[in-house]
Structure formats: structure tokens, C-alpha cells
Amino acid sequence: MLKKLSLAILPLAALIVAAAPMIASAHVVVSPEKVGVGEFTTYNVAVPVEKDVPTVGLRLEIPGGLNYVQPNVKSGWKIAVKESGTGEEATVTEINWTGGNIPSGQREQFLFAAQSPKEATSLNWKAYQTYADGTVVSWDQKPTGKEGDGSKPYSITEVVNDLASDTATPKNDGTSNDDSNDVNGIVALSLSVVALLVSIGSLLFLKKK
């Protein structure tokens, strides 16, 4: 009986291992995580749908210091850009995508180009996701570095002076949107469970013989 139970649990444990990266990345994320100072970059906003109703809108606040912000055309979506100031002094402060539809259980990507600030800094991407039932999920809390704590963290892009050097020696100050530590912990725990179940199954098999 125990042998059958342990063998039945093995596939479930394997599914936990496979799903770990998905669990850790189930929030609005802007990439890349690092850019060079003054660099022209295409940013990617990944939006997953976590509710049972579709996502129909996304509002992204643009951090100060970005220049030449220009969203890519998005089929099926209306794009509105909010600016502060006028003429050559105008700067983009928000991008709004509305009128589209991301079904429940799926995800979509929104693109825009911009020139990063000319000094090293952190870009905090506060995003507001609107669902078809009128609910707005605010991804505007400072990241805690811990998954499953109920927070809605904003995504972060680090602007660095020497991108090649910085990426060669990455650092973790606890405020980045890199969830690799959490993922590694989940995977390690899941693998431990699998190893334990395999050991139990082997002992039962040998005992039966």
C-alpha cells in the first residue's frame, strides 16, 4: 500500500519541480534586468493573467530619466502616452494599453523603446493591471525578495556604468527582481522530496523480496 502511494506521489513531486519557475515569475515583469547608461533599449513588459477573467488593460509608470520613450504598435490594443511638460522638454510619464484581451491562464508581452538615464541608477517599474471585472491589481510595492508573502512587487532595471563588467560579476542587494534564489530553494526542496520518496519505494521493494 505504501509502495503504491509513494509511486503515485512521484509524478506530483516532479510537477512541483517543473512548476517552480512559473510560481516565482507570476507577476508583471519588465526586462532587461540591466542596461548600460545612455543605452537605447527595447523594454519588454510581461503580463500574466492570474484571475479567472481576462486582463483588458495595463498602465505602466515610466521612471524619471528615460528619454525618447516610444511604445511599439500592439495589434488589438489602443496605446495612450501621457507626458509631462511641453515641446522639447516633454517627457513620457505613463504608457496605457487598453481595449485588448489577455485570456485567463495566459500571458502577453508589451514592448517600448527608450534611452536609459546617463547616470547609474535603478528604474522602478510600477504597473497597474486591469481585469475585465473592473479589478485593478497594483504592482507598485517595494520587492521583499520573498515569494508567497502576498506582496505585489514592482519590477526593477539596474542602469550600470559598465554593463559588460557588471553582468560578469552580478550582485544581489535584495531589491532586484531576480527570483533565482527563491526558485533554487523551491527546486532543492522538491528534489529532496523526490529523493525521499524514491528511497522509501526502494526499501519497500527490497522488503517485499
KEKE-649511 format. One line per field, with one value per atom (N, C-alpha, C): x, z, y; residue in three letters; residue number from 1; atom name. Coordinates in Angstrom, 1 decimal, m for minus. Example, Ala and Ser with C-alpha at 12.3 -4.5 7.8 and 13.67 -1.06 7.14 Angstrom:
xx	13.2/12.3/13.2/12.8/13.7/12.9
zz	7.8/7.8/7.8/7.1/7.1/7.9
yy	m5.7/m4.5/m3.3/m2.2/m1.1/0.0
resn	Ala/Ala/Ala/Ser/Ser/Ser
resi	1/1/1/2/2/2
name	N/CA/C/N/CA/C
! end
This chain:
xx	0.8/0.0/0.9/1.9/2.8/3.6/3.9/4.7/3.9/2.6/1.7/1.6/1.4/1.2/2.5/3.6/4.9/5.1/4.8/4.9/3.9/2.7/1.7/2.1/2.9/3.3/4.4/5.2/6.4/6.1/5.1/4.7/4.4/3.7/3.3/4.5/5.4/6.7/7.4/7.4/8.1/7.4/6.1/5.4/5.7/5.9/6.3/7.6/8.5/9.8/9.7/8.9/8.8/8.1/7.1/6.3/7.0/8.1/8.7/9.1/9.7/10.0/8.7/7.6/6.4/5.8/5.9/5.4/6.1/7.5/8.3/8.2/7.7/7.6/6.2/5.2/3.8/3.5/4.2/3.8/4.3/3.9/4.3/5.8/6.5/8.0/8.4/9.3/9.9/11.3/11.7/13.1/13.7/15.0/16.0/16.2/16.9/17.2/18.3/19.2/20.3/20.5/20.8/21.1/22.3/23.0/24.1/23.6/24.4/24.0/23.9/22.8/22.6/22.3/22.0/21.8/20.4/20.2/18.9/18.5/17.4/17.0/15.5/15.1/13.7/13.4/12.4/11.9/10.7/10.7/9.6/8.8/7.5/6.7/5.9/6.2/5.5/4.3/3.1/1.9/1.2/1.2/0.5/m0.9/m1.9/m3.2/m3.4/m3.6/m3.7/m5.2/m6.1/m7.5/m8.3/m9.5/m10.4/m11.0/m10.7/m11.2/m10.1/m10.3/m9.2/m8.7/m7.4/m6.8/m7.2/m7.6/m8.1/m7.3/m6.4/m5.7/m4.4/m3.4/m2.2/m1.7/m1.4/m0.8/0.6/1.6/2.9/3.5/3.9/4.6/6.0/6.4/7.8/8.7/9.7/10.6/11.3/11.6/12.3/13.7/14.1/15.5/15.5/14.4/14.3/14.0/14.6/14.4/13.9/13.2/12.8/12.0/11.0/10.2/9.1/9.1/8.2/7.7/6.3/5.8/5.7/5.8/5.7/4.2/3.8/2.4/2.0/0.8/0.3/m1.0/m1.1/m2.3/m3.4/m4.6/m5.8/m5.8/m4.8/m4.7/m4.6/m5.2/m5.1/m4.0/m3.1/m2.0/m2.1/m2.0/m2.1/m0.8/m0.2/1.1/0.8/1.1/1.0/2.3/2.3/3.6/3.5/4.7/4.8/5.7/5.2/5.9/5.5/6.1/5.7/7.0/6.7/7.8/9.0/10.2/11.4/11.6/11.0/11.1/10.2/9.3/8.3/8.9/8.4/8.9/7.7/7.9/6.8/6.8/5.6/5.4/4.6/3.8/3.0/2.7/2.5/2.0/0.8/m0.3/m1.5/m1.9/m2.1/m2.6/m4.0/m5.0/m6.3/m7.0/m8.2/m9.0/m8.7/m7.6/m7.3/m7.8/m7.3/m7.8/m6.7/m6.3/m5.4/m6.2/m6.5/m7.4/m6.8/m7.7/m7.2/m6.3/m5.2/m4.2/m3.2/m3.3/m2.3/m1.5/m0.6/0.3/0.5/0.9/1.2/2.4/3.0/4.2/3.9/4.3/4.2/5.6/5.8/7.2/7.2/8.3/8.5/10.0/10.4/11.9/12.1/13.3/13.7/15.2/15.7/17.1/17.3/18.1/18.3/19.0/18.8/19.5/21.0/21.6/23.0/23.9/23.2/24.0/23.4/24.3/23.8/22.7/21.7/20.5/19.7/18.5/17.6/16.3/15.7/14.4/13.4/12.5/11.4/10.1/9.7/8.6/7.3/6.5/5.2/4.1/3.4/2.5/1.1/0.0/m1.3/m2.1/m2.5/m3.2/m4.7/m5.4/m6.9/m7.5/m8.5/m9.2/m10.6/m11.2/m12.5/m13.6/m13.4/m14.4/m14.2/m13.3/m13.0/m11.9/m11.5/m10.4/m9.1/m8.4/m7.1/m6.1/m5.1/m4.0/m2.8/m2.4/m1.3/0.0/0.9/2.3/3.2/3.1/3.8/4.5/4.7/5.3/6.8/7.6/9.0/9.2/10.0/10.3/10.9/10.4/10.9/11.9/12.0/12.9/12.3/11.1/10.4/9.2/9.0/7.8/6.7/5.5/4.4/4.1/4.6/4.3/3.1/2.4/1.2/1.5/2.7/3.0/2.9/2.8/2.7/3.9/5.1/6.3/6.4/7.0/7.3/8.6/8.8/10.0/11.1/12.3/13.5/14.4/14.9/16.0/17.2/18.3/19.5/20.2/20.5/21.3/22.7/23.7/25.0/26.0/27.1/28.1/28.8/29.2/29.8/29.0/28.1/27.2/28.0/29.0/29.8/30.4/31.0/31.7/30.6/29.5/28.5/27.8/27.6/26.9/27.9/29.2/30.2/30.3/30.0/30.1/28.8/27.7/26.4/26.4/25.6/25.4/23.9/23.6/22.2/22.1/21.5/21.3/20.0/19.2/17.9/16.7/17.0/15.9/15.7/16.4/16.2/15.1/14.6/13.5/14.0/15.2/15.7/15.3/14.4/13.9/14.7/15.9/16.6/16.8/17.1/17.3/16.1/14.9/13.6/13.4/13.7/13.5/14.4/15.6/16.6/16.1/15.6/15.1/14.0/13.0/11.9/12.3/13.2/13.7/14.4/15.3/16.0/15.1/14.0/13.1/12.3/11.9/11.2/12.0/13.3/14.2/14.4/14.5/14.6/13.4/12.2/11.0/11.1/11.5/11.6/12.6/13.8/14.8/14.3/13.5/13.0/12.0/11.1/10.1/10.7/11.8/12.4/13.1/13.7/14.3/13.3/12.1/11.1/10.6/10.4/9.9/10.9/12.3/13.3/13.3/13.2/13.2/12.0/10.8/9.6/9.8/10.4/10.6/11.5/12.6/13.6/13.0/12.1/11.5/10.5/9.8/8.9/9.6/10.8/11.6/12.1
zz	0.0/0.0/0.0/0.9/1.0/m0.3/m0.9/m2.1/m3.2/m3.3/m4.3/m4.1/m2.8/m2.5/m2.9/m2.6/m2.9/m4.4/m5.1/m6.6/m7.2/m6.5/m7.0/m6.8/m5.7/m5.3/m6.2/m6.7/m7.5/m8.7/m9.5/m10.6/m10.1/m8.9/m8.4/m7.9/m7.3/m6.9/m8.1/m9.2/m10.4/m11.0/m10.9/m11.4/m10.6/m9.3/m8.4/m8.8/m9.2/m9.6/m10.9/m11.9/m13.2/m13.0/m12.1/m12.0/m11.2/m10.5/m9.6/m10.3/m11.5/m12.1/m12.4/m12.8/m13.1/m11.9/m10.7/m9.5/m9.1/m9.3/m8.9/m9.9/m11.1/m12.0/m12.4/m11.5/m11.8/m11.4/m12.0/m11.8/m12.9/m13.0/m14.1/m14.0/m15.1/m15.0/m16.3/m16.1/m17.1/m17.3/m18.5/m18.8/m19.9/m20.0/m19.3/m17.8/m17.0/m15.6/m15.5/m16.5/m16.5/m17.9/m17.9/m19.1/m18.9/m19.9/m19.8/m19.7/m19.2/m19.1/m20.5/m20.8/m22.1/m23.2/m22.9/m23.9/m24.5/m25.8/m26.4/m26.3/m25.7/m25.4/m25.7/m26.1/m26.2/m24.9/m24.2/m23.0/m23.2/m22.5/m22.6/m21.3/m21.4/m20.2/m20.3/m19.5/m19.5/m18.5/m19.0/m18.1/m18.1/m17.0/m16.8/m16.3/m16.5/m16.0/m14.9/m13.7/m12.5/m12.1/m12.6/m12.2/m13.2/m12.9/m13.8/m14.9/m15.0/m16.0/m16.8/m18.0/m18.8/m18.3/m18.7/m18.5/m19.7/m19.4/m20.5/m20.6/m19.6/m19.6/m18.8/m19.2/m18.4/m18.5/m17.3/m17.2/m16.5/m17.2/m16.7/m16.5/m15.3/m14.9/m15.4/m16.1/m16.7/m15.7/m15.2/m14.2/m14.8/m14.0/m14.4/m15.0/m15.9/m16.5/m17.9/m18.2/m19.5/m20.6/m21.8/m22.9/m24.1/m25.0/m26.3/m26.1/m25.2/m24.9/m26.0/m26.6/m27.7/m27.7/m27.5/m27.5/m28.9/m29.0/m30.2/m30.5/m31.8/m32.2/m31.6/m31.1/m30.5/m31.1/m31.9/m32.6/m31.6/m31.8/m30.9/m29.7/m29.5/m28.3/m28.7/m27.9/m28.0/m27.1/m27.6/m26.8/m26.6/m25.3/m25.0/m24.2/m24.5/m23.9/m23.1/m21.8/m21.0/m20.9/m21.1/m21.0/m20.0/m19.5/m18.6/m19.3/m19.3/m19.9/m21.4/m22.1/m23.5/m24.4/m25.7/m26.6/m26.4/m26.5/m26.4/m24.9/m24.0/m22.6/m22.2/m23.0/m22.7/m22.4/m21.3/m21.0/m20.8/m21.2/m21.1/m19.6/m19.0/m17.6/m17.5/m18.5/m18.4/m19.8/m19.9/m21.1/m20.7/m21.5/m21.2/m22.4/m22.1/m23.2/m22.8/m23.6/m23.3/m24.5/m24.3/m25.4/m25.9/m25.3/m25.8/m24.8/m24.9/m24.1/m24.0/m22.7/m22.4/m21.6/m22.2/m21.5/m20.2/m19.4/m18.1/m18.3/m17.5/m17.6/m18.7/m19.4/m20.5/m20.1/m21.0/m20.7/m22.1/m21.9/m23.1/m22.9/m24.0/m23.8/m24.5/m23.9/m24.4/m24.6/m25.7/m26.0/m26.1/m25.7/m25.9/m25.9/m26.6/m26.7/m25.9/m25.4/m24.7/m24.5/m24.2/m23.9/m22.4/m21.9/m20.4/m19.9/m18.6/m18.0/m18.2/m18.2/m18.5/m17.2/m16.1/m14.9/m14.3/m13.6/m12.9/m11.9/m12.0/m11.2/m11.2/m10.5/m10.6/m11.2/m12.1/m12.7/m12.1/m11.3/m10.6/m11.5/m12.0/m12.9/m12.2/m11.9/m11.2/m12.3/m12.2/m13.2/m12.5/m13.3/m12.8/m13.9/m13.5/m14.4/m14.1/m15.2/m15.1/m15.7/m14.9/m15.3/m15.8/m16.6/m17.2/m16.1/m14.9/m13.9/m13.1/m13.6/m13.1/m12.0/m11.6/m10.6/m11.2/m10.4/m10.7/m9.7/m10.2/m9.4/m9.5/m8.4/m8.4/m8.1/m9.1/m8.9/m8.6/m7.3/m7.0/m5.6/m5.1/m3.8/m3.9/m3.0/m3.0/m2.8/m3.7/m3.6/m2.3/m1.7/m0.5/m0.7/m1.9/m2.1/m1.7/m1.2/m0.8/m1.6/m2.1/m2.9/m1.9/m2.2/m1.4/m0.2/m0.1/1.1/0.9/m0.3/m0.6/m1.1/m1.3/m1.8/m3.3/m3.8/m5.3/m5.7/m5.9/m6.1/m7.5/m7.6/m8.9/m9.4/m10.7/m11.3/m11.4/m11.4/m11.4/m12.5/m13.1/m14.1/m13.5/m13.4/m13.0/m14.1/m14.0/m15.0/m14.5/m15.3/m14.8/m15.7/m15.2/m16.0/m17.0/m16.6/m17.4/m17.4/m18.4/m18.5/m18.6/m19.4/m19.5/m18.2/m17.5/m16.2/m15.2/m15.2/m14.1/m14.3/m15.6/m15.8/m15.5/m15.6/m15.4/m13.9/m13.1/m11.6/m11.0/m11.2/m10.7/m9.2/m8.7/m7.3/m6.9/m5.7/m5.2/m4.0/m4.1/m2.9/m2.2/m2.7/m2.0/m2.5/m3.5/m4.0/m5.5/m6.1/m7.6/m7.8/m9.1/m9.4/m9.8/m9.5/m9.8/m8.7/m9.1/m8.1/m8.1/m8.6/m8.7/m7.4/m6.3/m5.0/m4.5/m4.7/m4.3/m5.2/m6.5/m7.3/m6.9/m6.7/m6.3/m5.0/m4.0/m2.8/m3.0/m3.9/m4.2/m4.9/m5.8/m6.6/m5.6/m4.8/m3.8/m2.9/m2.4/m1.5/m2.3/m3.5/m4.3/m4.6/m5.0/m5.2/m4.0/m2.8/m1.6/m1.4/m1.7/m1.5/m2.5/m3.7/m4.7/m4.2/m3.7/m3.3/m2.1/m1.2/0.0/m0.5/m1.4/m1.9/m2.6/m3.4/m4.1/m3.1/m2.1/m1.0/m0.4/0.0/0.6/m0.3/m1.6/m2.5/m2.7/m2.7/m2.8/m1.6/m0.4/0.8/0.9/0.5/0.4/m0.6/m1.7/m2.7/m2.2/m1.6/m1.1/0.0/0.9/2.0/1.4/0.4/m0.2/m0.8/m1.4/m1.9/m0.8
yy	m1.2/0.0/1.3/1.3/2.4/2.6/1.4/1.5/2.1/1.7/2.3/3.8/4.2/5.6/6.4/5.9/6.6/6.8/5.7/5.8/6.8/6.9/7.8/9.3/9.5/10.8/11.3/10.4/10.8/11.8/11.5/12.4/13.8/13.8/15.1/15.9/15.2/15.9/16.5/15.7/16.2/17.4/17.4/18.6/19.8/19.6/20.7/21.3/20.5/20.9/21.7/21.2/21.9/23.2/23.3/24.5/25.6/25.3/26.2/27.6/27.6/28.9/29.7/29.0/29.6/30.3/29.6/30.2/31.5/31.5/32.6/33.8/33.6/34.7/35.1/34.8/35.1/36.5/37.5/38.9/39.7/40.9/41.8/42.1/41.8/42.0/42.7/43.7/44.5/44.0/43.7/43.3/44.2/44.3/43.5/44.0/43.2/43.5/44.5/44.6/45.5/46.2/47.5/48.2/49.1/49.5/50.5/51.9/52.8/54.2/54.8/55.5/56.2/55.2/54.0/53.0/53.0/52.9/52.7/51.2/51.0/49.6/49.4/48.2/47.8/47.1/47.6/47.0/46.1/45.0/44.0/43.9/44.2/44.1/42.8/41.8/40.5/40.6/40.3/40.4/39.0/38.3/37.1/37.4/36.5/36.6/35.6/36.1/35.2/35.0/35.8/35.7/34.8/34.5/33.7/34.6/35.8/36.7/37.3/37.8/38.3/39.7/39.9/41.2/42.1/43.3/44.2/45.5/45.7/47.0/46.9/47.8/47.8/49.3/49.8/51.2/51.0/51.6/51.5/52.9/53.1/54.4/54.3/55.4/55.5/56.2/55.6/56.2/57.4/58.4/59.6/59.3/60.1/59.9/59.2/58.5/57.9/58.9/58.8/59.7/58.9/59.6/59.1/57.8/57.9/56.7/56.6/55.4/55.2/53.7/53.5/52.2/51.6/50.3/49.6/49.4/49.3/49.1/47.7/47.6/46.4/46.1/45.0/44.7/44.4/45.0/44.7/45.6/46.5/47.3/48.8/49.7/51.1/51.6/52.4/52.9/54.4/54.8/56.2/56.6/57.7/58.1/59.4/59.4/60.6/61.3/62.6/63.4/64.5/64.8/66.0/67.0/68.3/69.3/69.5/70.4/70.6/70.8/70.6/70.8/69.9/70.4/69.6/69.1/69.8/69.5/68.4/68.0/67.0/65.6/65.0/63.6/62.7/61.5/60.5/60.0/60.0/59.6/58.3/58.0/56.8/56.3/55.0/54.3/53.5/53.7/52.9/52.1/50.8/49.9/49.4/49.7/49.4/48.7/48.2/47.6/46.3/45.7/44.3/43.3/42.1/41.0/39.9/39.6/38.5/37.5/36.3/35.3/34.8/34.3/33.7/32.6/32.5/31.5/31.7/32.8/33.1/34.4/34.7/35.9/36.7/37.9/38.7/39.6/40.1/41.0/42.3/43.4/44.7/45.3/45.9/46.5/48.0/48.6/50.0/50.3/51.3/51.6/52.9/53.0/54.2/54.3/55.5/55.7/55.7/54.9/54.9/56.1/56.4/57.6/57.6/58.8/58.9/58.7/58.3/58.0/56.7/56.0/54.8/55.0/54.2/54.4/53.1/53.1/52.0/52.5/51.7/52.1/51.2/51.8/51.1/51.2/50.0/50.0/49.6/50.7/50.5/50.3/49.1/48.8/48.5/48.8/48.6/47.8/46.6/45.6/45.6/45.9/46.0/44.7/44.1/42.9/43.3/42.4/42.6/42.9/42.4/42.6/44.0/44.8/46.1/46.1/44.9/44.9/45.4/46.2/46.7/46.2/45.4/44.9/45.8/46.4/47.4/46.7/46.6/46.1/47.3/47.8/49.0/49.0/47.8/47.6/47.3/47.8/47.5/46.0/45.4/44.0/43.6/42.4/41.9/40.8/40.3/39.2/37.8/37.8/36.6/36.4/35.2/34.8/34.3/34.5/34.0/34.8/36.0/36.8/37.7/37.6/38.4/39.8/40.1/41.5/41.5/42.7/42.9/43.8/43.2/43.9/44.5/45.7/46.3/45.7/45.7/45.2/46.3/45.9/46.8/46.5/47.6/47.5/48.4/47.7/48.5/49.1/50.4/51.1/51.2/50.6/50.5/51.2/51.6/52.4/51.4/50.2/49.3/48.0/47.9/46.7/45.4/45.3/44.1/43.6/44.6/44.3/43.9/44.6/44.3/43.0/42.6/41.3/40.2/40.4/39.4/39.1/40.1/39.9/40.4/39.6/40.1/40.2/41.2/41.3/41.3/40.9/40.8/41.7/42.8/43.7/43.4/42.4/42.1/42.9/43.8/44.6/44.4/43.5/43.3/42.4/42.3/41.5/40.1/39.7/38.4/37.4/36.4/35.5/34.2/34.2/32.9/32.2/33.0/32.4/31.6/32.3/31.6/30.3/30.4/29.3/28.1/28.5/27.4/26.7/27.5/26.9/26.0/26.4/25.5/24.3/24.4/23.2/22.3/22.8/22.0/21.2/21.9/21.2/20.1/20.4/19.4/18.2/18.5/17.3/16.5/17.1/16.4/15.4/16.0/15.2/14.0/14.2/13.1/12.1/12.5/11.6/10.7/11.4/10.6/9.6/9.9/9.0/7.8/8.1/7.0/6.1/6.6/5.8/4.9/5.5/4.7/3.6/3.9/2.9/1.8/2.1/1.1/0.1/0.7/m0.1/m1.0/m0.5/m1.4/m2.5/m2.2/m3.2/m4.3/m3.9/m4.9/m5.7/m5.1/m5.8/m6.9/m6.5/m7.4/m8.6/m8.4/m9.5/m10.5
resn	Met/Met/Met/Leu/Leu/Leu/Lys/Lys/Lys/Lys/Lys/Lys/Leu/Leu/Leu/Ser/Ser/Ser/Leu/Leu/Leu/Ala/Ala/Ala/Ile/Ile/Ile/Leu/Leu/Leu/Pro/Pro/Pro/Leu/Leu/Leu/Ala/Ala/Ala/Ala/Ala/Ala/Leu/Leu/Leu/Ile/Ile/Ile/Val/Val/Val/Ala/Ala/Ala/Ala/Ala/Ala/Ala/Ala/Ala/Pro/Pro/Pro/Met/Met/Met/Ile/Ile/Ile/Ala/Ala/Ala/Ser/Ser/Ser/Ala/Ala/Ala/His/His/His/Val/Val/Val/Val/Val/Val/Val/Val/Val/Ser/Ser/Ser/Pro/Pro/Pro/Glu/Glu/Glu/Lys/Lys/Lys/Val/Val/Val/Gly/Gly/Gly/Val/Val/Val/Gly/Gly/Gly/Glu/Glu/Glu/Phe/Phe/Phe/Thr/Thr/Thr/Thr/Thr/Thr/Tyr/Tyr/Tyr/Asn/Asn/Asn/Val/Val/Val/Ala/Ala/Ala/Val/Val/Val/Pro/Pro/Pro/Val/Val/Val/Glu/Glu/Glu/Lys/Lys/Lys/Asp/Asp/Asp/Val/Val/Val/Pro/Pro/Pro/Thr/Thr/Thr/Val/Val/Val/Gly/Gly/Gly/Leu/Leu/Leu/Arg/Arg/Arg/Leu/Leu/Leu/Glu/Glu/Glu/Ile/Ile/Ile/Pro/Pro/Pro/Gly/Gly/Gly/Gly/Gly/Gly/Leu/Leu/Leu/Asn/Asn/Asn/Tyr/Tyr/Tyr/Val/Val/Val/Gln/Gln/Gln/Pro/Pro/Pro/Asn/Asn/Asn/Val/Val/Val/Lys/Lys/Lys/Ser/Ser/Ser/Gly/Gly/Gly/Trp/Trp/Trp/Lys/Lys/Lys/Ile/Ile/Ile/Ala/Ala/Ala/Val/Val/Val/Lys/Lys/Lys/Glu/Glu/Glu/Ser/Ser/Ser/Gly/Gly/Gly/Thr/Thr/Thr/Gly/Gly/Gly/Glu/Glu/Glu/Glu/Glu/Glu/Ala/Ala/Ala/Thr/Thr/Thr/Val/Val/Val/Thr/Thr/Thr/Glu/Glu/Glu/Ile/Ile/Ile/Asn/Asn/Asn/Trp/Trp/Trp/Thr/Thr/Thr/Gly/Gly/Gly/Gly/Gly/Gly/Asn/Asn/Asn/Ile/Ile/Ile/Pro/Pro/Pro/Ser/Ser/Ser/Gly/Gly/Gly/Gln/Gln/Gln/Arg/Arg/Arg/Glu/Glu/Glu/Gln/Gln/Gln/Phe/Phe/Phe/Leu/Leu/Leu/Phe/Phe/Phe/Ala/Ala/Ala/Ala/Ala/Ala/Gln/Gln/Gln/Ser/Ser/Ser/Pro/Pro/Pro/Lys/Lys/Lys/Glu/Glu/Glu/Ala/Ala/Ala/Thr/Thr/Thr/Ser/Ser/Ser/Leu/Leu/Leu/Asn/Asn/Asn/Trp/Trp/Trp/Lys/Lys/Lys/Ala/Ala/Ala/Tyr/Tyr/Tyr/Gln/Gln/Gln/Thr/Thr/Thr/Tyr/Tyr/Tyr/Ala/Ala/Ala/Asp/Asp/Asp/Gly/Gly/Gly/Thr/Thr/Thr/Val/Val/Val/Val/Val/Val/Ser/Ser/Ser/Trp/Trp/Trp/Asp/Asp/Asp/Gln/Gln/Gln/Lys/Lys/Lys/Pro/Pro/Pro/Thr/Thr/Thr/Gly/Gly/Gly/Lys/Lys/Lys/Glu/Glu/Glu/Gly/Gly/Gly/Asp/Asp/Asp/Gly/Gly/Gly/Ser/Ser/Ser/Lys/Lys/Lys/Pro/Pro/Pro/Tyr/Tyr/Tyr/Ser/Ser/Ser/Ile/Ile/Ile/Thr/Thr/Thr/Glu/Glu/Glu/Val/Val/Val/Val/Val/Val/Asn/Asn/Asn/Asp/Asp/Asp/Leu/Leu/Leu/Ala/Ala/Ala/Ser/Ser/Ser/Asp/Asp/Asp/Thr/Thr/Thr/Ala/Ala/Ala/Thr/Thr/Thr/Pro/Pro/Pro/Lys/Lys/Lys/Asn/Asn/Asn/Asp/Asp/Asp/Gly/Gly/Gly/Thr/Thr/Thr/Ser/Ser/Ser/Asn/Asn/Asn/Asp/Asp/Asp/Asp/Asp/Asp/Ser/Ser/Ser/Asn/Asn/Asn/Asp/Asp/Asp/Val/Val/Val/Asn/Asn/Asn/Gly/Gly/Gly/Ile/Ile/Ile/Val/Val/Val/Ala/Ala/Ala/Leu/Leu/Leu/Ser/Ser/Ser/Leu/Leu/Leu/Ser/Ser/Ser/Val/Val/Val/Val/Val/Val/Ala/Ala/Ala/Leu/Leu/Leu/Leu/Leu/Leu/Val/Val/Val/Ser/Ser/Ser/Ile/Ile/Ile/Gly/Gly/Gly/Ser/Ser/Ser/Leu/Leu/Leu/Leu/Leu/Leu/Phe/Phe/Phe/Leu/Leu/Leu/Lys/Lys/Lys/Lys/Lys/Lys/Lys/Lys/Lys
resi	1/1/1/2/2/2/3/3/3/4/4/4/5/5/5/6/6/6/7/7/7/8/8/8/9/9/9/10/10/10/11/11/11/12/12/12/13/13/13/14/14/14/15/15/15/16/16/16/17/17/17/18/18/18/19/19/19/20/20/20/21/21/21/22/22/22/23/23/23/24/24/24/25/25/25/26/26/26/27/27/27/28/28/28/29/29/29/30/30/30/31/31/31/32/32/32/33/33/33/34/34/34/35/35/35/36/36/36/37/37/37/38/38/38/39/39/39/40/40/40/41/41/41/42/42/42/43/43/43/44/44/44/45/45/45/46/46/46/47/47/47/48/48/48/49/49/49/50/50/50/51/51/51/52/52/52/53/53/53/54/54/54/55/55/55/56/56/56/57/57/57/58/58/58/59/59/59/60/60/60/61/61/61/62/62/62/63/63/63/64/64/64/65/65/65/66/66/66/67/67/67/68/68/68/69/69/69/70/70/70/71/71/71/72/72/72/73/73/73/74/74/74/75/75/75/76/76/76/77/77/77/78/78/78/79/79/79/80/80/80/81/81/81/82/82/82/83/83/83/84/84/84/85/85/85/86/86/86/87/87/87/88/88/88/89/89/89/90/90/90/91/91/91/92/92/92/93/93/93/94/94/94/95/95/95/96/96/96/97/97/97/98/98/98/99/99/99/100/100/100/101/101/101/102/102/102/103/103/103/104/104/104/105/105/105/106/106/106/107/107/107/108/108/108/109/109/109/110/110/110/111/111/111/112/112/112/113/113/113/114/114/114/115/115/115/116/116/116/117/117/117/118/118/118/119/119/119/120/120/120/121/121/121/122/122/122/123/123/123/124/124/124/125/125/125/126/126/126/127/127/127/128/128/128/129/129/129/130/130/130/131/131/131/132/132/132/133/133/133/134/134/134/135/135/135/136/136/136/137/137/137/138/138/138/139/139/139/140/140/140/141/141/141/142/142/142/143/143/143/144/144/144/145/145/145/146/146/146/147/147/147/148/148/148/149/149/149/150/150/150/151/151/151/152/152/152/153/153/153/154/154/154/155/155/155/156/156/156/157/157/157/158/158/158/159/159/159/160/160/160/161/161/161/162/162/162/163/163/163/164/164/164/165/165/165/166/166/166/167/167/167/168/168/168/169/169/169/170/170/170/171/171/171/172/172/172/173/173/173/174/174/174/175/175/175/176/176/176/177/177/177/178/178/178/179/179/179/180/180/180/181/181/181/182/182/182/183/183/183/184/184/184/185/185/185/186/186/186/187/187/187/188/188/188/189/189/189/190/190/190/191/191/191/192/192/192/193/193/193/194/194/194/195/195/195/196/196/196/197/197/197/198/198/198/199/199/199/200/200/200/201/201/201/202/202/202/203/203/203/204/204/204/205/205/205/206/206/206/207/207/207/208/208/208/209/209/209
name	N/CA/C/N/CA/C/N/CA/C/N/CA/C/N/CA/C/N/CA/C/N/CA/C/N/CA/C/N/CA/C/N/CA/C/N/CA/C/N/CA/C/N/CA/C/N/CA/C/N/CA/C/N/CA/C/N/CA/C/N/CA/C/N/CA/C/N/CA/C/N/CA/C/N/CA/C/N/CA/C/N/CA/C/N/CA/C/N/CA/C/N/CA/C/N/CA/C/N/CA/C/N/CA/C/N/CA/C/N/CA/C/N/CA/C/N/CA/C/N/CA/C/N/CA/C/N/CA/C/N/CA/C/N/CA/C/N/CA/C/N/CA/C/N/CA/C/N/CA/C/N/CA/C/N/CA/C/N/CA/C/N/CA/C/N/CA/C/N/CA/C/N/CA/C/N/CA/C/N/CA/C/N/CA/C/N/CA/C/N/CA/C/N/CA/C/N/CA/C/N/CA/C/N/CA/C/N/CA/C/N/CA/C/N/CA/C/N/CA/C/N/CA/C/N/CA/C/N/CA/C/N/CA/C/N/CA/C/N/CA/C/N/CA/C/N/CA/C/N/CA/C/N/CA/C/N/CA/C/N/CA/C/N/CA/C/N/CA/C/N/CA/C/N/CA/C/N/CA/C/N/CA/C/N/CA/C/N/CA/C/N/CA/C/N/CA/C/N/CA/C/N/CA/C/N/CA/C/N/CA/C/N/CA/C/N/CA/C/N/CA/C/N/CA/C/N/CA/C/N/CA/C/N/CA/C/N/CA/C/N/CA/C/N/CA/C/N/CA/C/N/CA/C/N/CA/C/N/CA/C/N/CA/C/N/CA/C/N/CA/C/N/CA/C/N/CA/C/N/CA/C/N/CA/C/N/CA/C/N/CA/C/N/CA/C/N/CA/C/N/CA/C/N/CA/C/N/CA/C/N/CA/C/N/CA/C/N/CA/C/N/CA/C/N/CA/C/N/CA/C/N/CA/C/N/CA/C/N/CA/C/N/CA/C/N/CA/C/N/CA/C/N/CA/C/N/CA/C/N/CA/C/N/CA/C/N/CA/C/N/CA/C/N/CA/C/N/CA/C/N/CA/C/N/CA/C/N/CA/C/N/CA/C/N/CA/C/N/CA/C/N/CA/C/N/CA/C/N/CA/C/N/CA/C/N/CA/C/N/CA/C/N/CA/C/N/CA/C/N/CA/C/N/CA/C/N/CA/C/N/CA/C/N/CA/C/N/CA/C/N/CA/C/N/CA/C/N/CA/C/N/CA/C/N/CA/C/N/CA/C/N/CA/C/N/CA/C/N/CA/C/N/CA/C/N/CA/C/N/CA/C/N/CA/C/N/CA/C/N/CA/C/N/CA/C/N/CA/C/N/CA/C/N/CA/C/N/CA/C/N/CA/C/N/CA/C/N/CA/C/N/CA/C/N/CA/C/N/CA/C/N/CA/C/N/CA/C/N/CA/C/N/CA/C/N/CA/C/N/CA/C/N/CA/C/N/CA/C/N/CA/C/N/CA/C/N/CA/C/N/CA/C/N/CA/C/N/CA/C/N/CA/C/N/CA/C/N/CA/C/N/CA/C/N/CA/C/N/CA/C/N/CA/C/N/CA/C/N/CA/C/N/CA/C/N/CA/C/N/CA/C
! end
